[in-house]
Amino acid sequence: MSADGHGWDYDVAVIGGGPGGSSVATALARAGRRVLVVEREVFPRFHIGESQLPWSNEIFRKLGVYEAICAAGFVRKWGASFSTLDGRGERYADFSAAVETPTPQTFQVPRADFDQVLLEHSRRSGAEVLEGHRAVDAGFEADAATLRFAGADGRERSVRVGIIVDASGRTGFLAKKLGRHDPDPLLRNIAVHAQYEGVPRRDGRRAGDIRMLLRPDTGWLWLIPISPEIMSVGAVIPQRVYGREAKASPEESLAHFIATTRGSEPLLGSARRISAVRFDADYSYLGTRLAGDRWAVVGDAAAFLDPIFSTGVLLAMQAGVEVAEIVHQGLADGDLTARQFEGYNRNVRMRYHHFRRFAVGFYDPAFRDLWLTPRSRFGIYEAVLSVLAGNWRPTLATRLRLRLFFSLVALQRIVPIVARTPRADALEAGPIRP
């Protein structure tokens, strides 16, 4: 029997070593808990989600990994630009103007390298990490949970633990076994993406910022500089549009959506694609069950929101930190039942819907009309910008300004209070030349 008196091999088993899983593991290991991480891939491995948000810096500091991330040489990001639909102008969002944002500068990261920094930090913090091992089954009893997993050679092993945390990403090992992922009905989009070289950049501080080229069909392109030479480029297209315009292969589809987006030719006309094109669909969802007796779900296994405002890593790591705090206290109290996670469940759903309002709004032409109008009154712009920087707990004053912004969006749908941007039927599709 182990020293804890329960016969456990570890206090906690974490399925998945991505940002959510590594956050749980690091926080608990630093608190003196015995943690096992079972990760099916061998890092480094490709993952989408390169653009980070300023509010993630506070989580990096809490986990003690901020200095390692700063030292990793990642591209520094200060903001984002949103093109107008005709491709001739843009709205620049500078995070240094965002209220309630402690550190406005963040990073663009190759996720393979970034995730490896986080996972190695978990190891250095004391967690045992097994890469190339996949979870096979889990069982739960009153006094323990059992995780069965297999290595690359197919040999299986099982461990008894106090609790299992599912951080398995979209696989949703426990999230789908004990509940399900409910797709978001208003965020049914398709993404096709690849990496490019030869994309021109701005000079100075803005060289590392994300650029978003907007389309009249409410789709958009992202351009994210993830190294001095490489740009991540992706097209996010509504399913109805993708179904009508998609070509025979992802490569042809991405090329088509780039060519039919105004403002893309000066940036991508001479660029060279250096990776395969990847396809993602049905990626906005919320889990129906996020915790139970001796189990909890974090990160993409719990929920994922449309990538328009790059909230994925922030939400995953924040959830990981919160679950670690609950688990640490639950281990001390001898109570790891579902009721311990009621507040966590509310927080995940609150954060999802907080950012979802902006993600859904972005696909509303009236929202875009106001966002692309270069004016700021009553601190509304600074309040909206703080949410885009990752502010999930705004003050009352900021919440009131956000409420005013959405009231103006509703009014814009009825009576134009700013000039309306061209709608899909006003701009003819086709290759665009500068």
N, C-alpha and C positions, 0 to 999 in steps of 0.2 A: 504494500500500500504506500502511496506517495505521501510526502510530508504534509499535504493539505488535509489528510485524514479522510478524503473522499474516494481514493482509488483512481483519481484522474491522472492521465498522462501529461496533460497540459490544462491550464485554466481555460484557455480559449483556442479554438481552431478557426482560422479565417480562410475562406475559399476565395482565392483570387488575390493577386498582388498588385493590381492597378492602384490608382490614387486613393480610392475609397478603402480598399483592403489594407494598403500600406499605412494609411492614416490610423486605422483601428489598431494595427499591429504596433506601430511606433508608439502611440500614446499609451497603450497598455504595457508594453515592454518597459518604457521609461518610468511607469508607475510600479514596476517590480513584478508584474504578472508574467506567467509562463505562457508564451504565445507560439503557436505553429501556424505558418502560412503555407497553403497548398496552392501552387500556381501551375496551371496546365501548360503554359508556354515556357520557353527558355528566353529570358531577356538578354539583349534588347529585342523587341518585336514591334512591328508597325502597329500604330493605332491612330485613328483620326481624332482631332480635337486639339489643335496646336495653339490656338490663341487663348491666352489667360487673362484674368481680370484682376484689377488692383486689390480687391478685397481678399483675394487668395493670399496676399502677402501676410495678413494677420494669422492665417492658419499655418503658413510656413514657419512663422516665428514661434507659434505655440508648440509646434512639433520639433523645434530646434533644427530645422533643415534650411532656413532662409539663407544662411551664409553659403551653404553648399550650392544652392540654386544660383545665387549671385555669382559664384565662382565658376560656374559651369560654362560660361561664355555664350549663353542664350541671347538672342536678339532682344533688345530692349524696346518695349512698346509703351507709348504715351497716349495713344488715342486711336480713333478710327475715322475714316471718311466714307461718306455715303454719296454716290453720284446722283445727279438728277436724271430723270428718265430719258432726256435727250442726249445724255452723255457729255454735256458742255459745262456743267457746273457741279458743285458738290457742297455738302454740309459736313464740316469738320467737327468732330467731337473730341475735345482735348480733356483728358481726365483730370488735369490740374485744375479745371474749373468745376469739377464735381464736388458738391457739398458733402460733408460727412465721410470723406475718403482720406484715411490717414496717409497712405502712400500711393500716389497716383501713377507711378511708373510700375509697369509689370513686364511680362515676357511673352515672346513668341517662341515656341519650343518644338523641336522634333520629338514627338511623344515617346519614341523608342528610347531616346536618351533621357528625357525628363522622368519617365516612369522608372527607369533604372536607377536614377539618382534617389528617388523616393524609396524604392525597394531596398537598395543598399543601405540607406539610412535606417530602415527597419532592422536590418541585420546588425548594424553597428549598435543599435539601441538595445539589442538582446533578443530579438525574435528569431526563431528558427525558421528558415525559409527553404522550402522544397520546390524547386522549379522542375518543369517537365513531369508533373504529377497531376492527375485529374481526379476530381471527386467522383465517386461511384454511387454512394448511398449515405443516408443519414438516418439515425434513429434517436428517439427521445424517451427518456424515462424520468421519473420524479427526481432522481438524484444525479443524473448525468445525461450527456448526449454522446452519441457514438458517430464518428465520421469514418467511413471506409473510402479509401482512395487507392489509385494504382499508379505505378511509375511507368516509364517509357518501355520497360521490359514486360509490362502486363502484370507483374506481381502485385498482389493487393496487400494492403496493411490497414488496420483499423486502430483508432485511438479513442479513449474515453476522455471527455473534456467537460468543463462546466457549462459551456455554451458554444454554439457554432454561429459564426457571422458569415452570411452570404454576400460576398463582394465579387460575384462571378460575371458581372456585366450583363449584357443583354441575354446571355444564357439563362440567367435567373434560376440557378440550381435549386434553391429552396423557394424562391419567390414564385416559381411556376409549379413546383411540387405541392406547395401548401396554399397557393393562391393563383393569381394570374396577372398578366400585364394587360391593362385596358388601354387600347389605342386612343389617342386624342382625336376626336372627330373633326376638329377645326384645324389640325396641323398635319394633314395628309400630304406630305411632300416626298420627293425623290431627290437624292443627291448623287451626282457623279463627280469624281475628283481624281486628281493626279498631281505630280510634282513637275515643275518646269524650271528651266534655266533661261537666262537671257531676257528676263522681265525688267524693264527700267524701274528705278526707284527714285523717290525724292531724296534731296540732300538733307543733311543735318538730322535733327531729332526725329523728324517725321519719317525717316527712311525705314524705321521698323514698325510702322503702324499698319494695321489691317485696312484694306480698301474693299469696299462693297459697291458693286455696280448693279443698279436696280433695273428691273425689267417692267414694262407695262402690264405683263400678265401676272404680276406680283411675285415672280421669281427673282433671283439675284445671283450674282457671282461673288465668290470671295477670293481675295489675293492676300496670302499671309506669308511674309518673308520669314522663313524658319532657319535660314543661315545666310551668310553673305552672298551666296550664289543661288540658293534654291528657294523657290516660291511654291507654296501649296496653293493650288487653284481648284476651285470647285463650283459647280452649278447646283443650286437648290431650286427645284421646279415643282409647282403644284402637280399632283398626280394626274389631274384632268388634262393638263397641258402636256405633260410627259407622255401620256398615253396617245395623244394625237400627233406629237412631233418626234418622238424617239426614233432613232435609226436602228440599224441591224445589230450594232455592237455598242458597248459603253464608250469605246474610243470615238466612234462616229457621232454618238449622241453628245458627248462633251464638246467635241469640235463644233457641232451644230449650234449648241446653246451659247458657246463663246461667240461665234460668228454673228448670231442674231441679237447680241446684247450691245446696245449703243455705248460707245466709249471704250470698247475692248480692243479695237484694232491698234491704237498707239501703244498699248501695253503688252498685248499678246500676239500681235501680227508676226513678229520675228522670233517669238519664244520657241524653245525646244522642249518637248515633253521627254522626261527622263525616267518615268516610271509607268507601270501599268495603270490603267484607269480602273478605279473601284466604284462599286455601285452600292448604295444603301437605301433602304425603304422601310416604311412603318417604324420609324425610330422615335416617335413622340408617344409616350405612354406613362401611366402611373400604376404602380402595383396595388392590388386590392388588399394584400396583407403584408405588413412590413415587419412584424415581430410576433412572437408567441412565446410559450414556455421554453426557455433555453435556446432560443434562436432569434436572430434579427437580420435584416437586409439593409445594405447600404449601397450608395452609388448607383450606377446604371442598372444594377439588379433590382433596385427599388423604383426608379423612375428615370426618364430622360426627356428633355425638352428640346424642341427645335433649336438648331445651332446658331440662329441669327445673332444672338447676343453672347455666345460663348460661355454659357453658364455651367457646362457639364462638369468640369474638374472642380470648380468651386463648390457646387452642390454635393458632389461625391465626397470631397474631403471634409466639408462641414458636417455632413452626416456621420462620417467615420469618427470624427472627434467627439461628437455627441454620444454616439453609441459606446465609445470607449469609456467615457465618463460614467455612463449608466452601468455598464458592465463592471467596472472597477468598484463602484459602490455596491452593486448587487452581490458581487463576490464577498465583499466585506460583511454584508448583512445576511448572506445566505439566502437571498431571494432573487432569482433570475426568471421570474414568471412574467407573463405578458403585461401585467398591470404596471411593471416598472418602466415599460416603453410607451405608455400612453402619451406622455408629453412629446416624446420623440416622433411618434406617428403624426401628431398634430403639426409639429414643426416642419416635417418633410412635406406634408400636404400644403401647409401655409406657404412655404418657400416656392413650391412648384406653381401654385396659383398666382403668387405675387409676380414671378417672372413670366408666367404664361400670359398674363394680361398684356404685357408688352410684346411678347412673341406673336400672339394672335393679332394684336393691334398693328404690328408692322405689315401684315398682309392686307390691311384695310387702307384703301387709297386716301381716306380722310386723315388717318393717322400720319401717313407719309406727307400729305399736304402740309400739315403743321410742323412736322419734324424738319422738313426741307426748307421751311421759311426762315431765313436768317434774321431772327429777331428774338429778344429775350425780355420778358416783362414779368414783374412780380416774383422773380426767382424760379419761374417754371422750368426754364431750360436747364438750370443747374440741378434742379430736383430730378428731372428725368435722367440727366446725365449720371447722377449718382447711382441710379438703379442699373444703368448700363455698365457702370463700373463694378457692379456686384453688391450694392447695398440692399441687403434683404431685411434689415431692421431699421427703416427710416424713422426719424423723429416725427412727432406730431406735426410740426410745421412743414416738414417735407411731405408727409402724407397728405396734408391739405392741398399743397401745391400740385401733387400728382392727381388728386381728385379733380382739381380745376382743369388740369390738362385734359383729362378724359372727358370732362364736360364740354370742353371746346371741340374735341374730336367729334362728339355726338352732334354738336351744333353744326360743324363743318359738313356733315353728311346732308343736312337739310338746307342750310343757308350758307353759302361760301363766305367765311370771314377772312380767309386768305385766298390767294389765287390757287385754283385747282391745277394740279399737275396733269399732263395728258393721260387719258385712260387708254386701255388696250386698243380700243377701236379707233383711237386718234393717231396712233403711230403705226405705220405699216411695217410688218416684220420683214426681215431680210438682212443680208450682210451689210454692214455699215462701214463707211469709209470716213476718215477724219475730214 
